[in-house]
């Protein structure tokens, strides 16, 4: 490789195609590997322990996650909602499902209640769900090995 007599330094072009290709492959890989089931869990909720708790047997078709805090509020889609206002959010869920051609009784409402929350509030949430046509429920607890 010779130099030109003009005295200007030669420039080198770097082909960025492999670098961009690898970046997109990594993004795709992490999108497939990411566990979205943990995305709907909130650290403010301390689940009660139970020796009867079982892991989920499969993916739920249309899950709706309601997380009851120990202060009597519900975390729904990352937003704090009063227990008495959950019905309006459930009505929206019902409307979206009906527009998509699904019945509300096909959805599973996942109730993640803090172990220090009041049982009456859990019952109130389930009653509101039933009034809106939701019939399937899953109560979450943390498995305790019985030490």
N, C-alpha and C positions, 0 to 999 in steps of 0.2 A: 504494500500500500504506500504509495508515494504522496508527497505533499506538493501542492501547487505553489508556484513561485510568487503568488500574489501576496503572501504574508498573512492572510486572514486564517484564523484557526478553523478547522473543519468542524461541522456540526454533526451530531449523531441523533437520529430519530429513534425513539423508543416505541416499540409496538405495545400499546396498552390493552389490546384485545384479550390476551390470556388473563391478565389481572382482572379485568371487568367480568370475564366469563367465570372465573373462580369466585368472585364476590357474589354474583347472582346464584351460583350453585350453593354457596354457604347459606345465603338467605333462604333459599328453597328448602335446604336440609333442616334448618332450624324451625321453619314454619311447619314441617311435617312432624318433627320430633316434639314440639312444645305440647305440654299437657294442659289443655284448656279447661279440664275439670277443676283444677286448682285455681283457675282465674276467678271463679265465683265464690271463693272463700275469703272471709275477712278475718283479720287477726284479732279484731275486737270481740269476736264470738269465742267463748270457751265452752266447747261442747261437753255435756255431761258424760261421765264414764259408764260403760255398761259391759258386762260379760256376754250379753246376748247380741251385741252389735255385730252385724255381718257386712262384709264388703259388698259393693254394688255388683250385681250379677251381669250386667250388660249396660250398654248405653241407653239412656232414656230417650224416647222419641221427641217429645216437646217439653223439656224441663223448664219450670218457672221456680226460681230460687228466692225464698223469703228468709231473711236472717233476723231473728228477734234478739235484740240486745238486752242486757240486764237492766237498762234504764227505761224499758217499755217502748222503744222505737224499733222500727223495722228498716233494715237496709235492703233496698230494692234497686237493682241496677246502679249500685254505688251511691245512692241517694238516701238520706235519712227521712223516713216517713213515719208519722204517727200511726199507731195501730188502727185507730178509727178511720184513717184515710186510705188504708190498703184497698178497700173496696173499689175506689175509683181507678186505681192502677190495675186491679184485676178485671174491671170492666173493659179497659183498653186492651188488655191481653186477649180477652174473649172476642172483642171486635176484630182484632188482627187475625185471630185463628179462624173466625167465621169467614172473613174476607179471603183467606187462603184455602177455604174449602174444608177446614178441619173442625171437628166438634170439640168444645172445651173439655169434655170428659176423656178425650184422648191424651190430654196433657197430664204430666205428673208435677204436682206442686211439692217442691223440696223445702221442708221447714228445718232450718238450722237454728235452733233456739239455744241461747246461752244457758248454761246449767244453773245460773242464779236468777233467771227470768221467772216470772209467775206462770204457773200452769194455766190459769184462767185466760191469760193473753194468748197462749198457744191455742186453746180451745176457741177463742174468739176469732183468731185468724182462720182456723179450719172451718168454722161456721160461715164466715164471709166467703170463703172459697166455694163452699157447697151452695150458697145462695146464688153465686155467679155461674154455677154449672160444672165446676171442677170436682171430680170425684176421686182421683188418684192422689195419694199422699205418700211421702217418704220422710220420716223423721230421722234426722242424723244424730248420731252419738259417737263418741270415741271409744274404741275397743279397749277394754281393760282385761288383762290376762289373769286377774284374780290373785295377785301376789300376797 
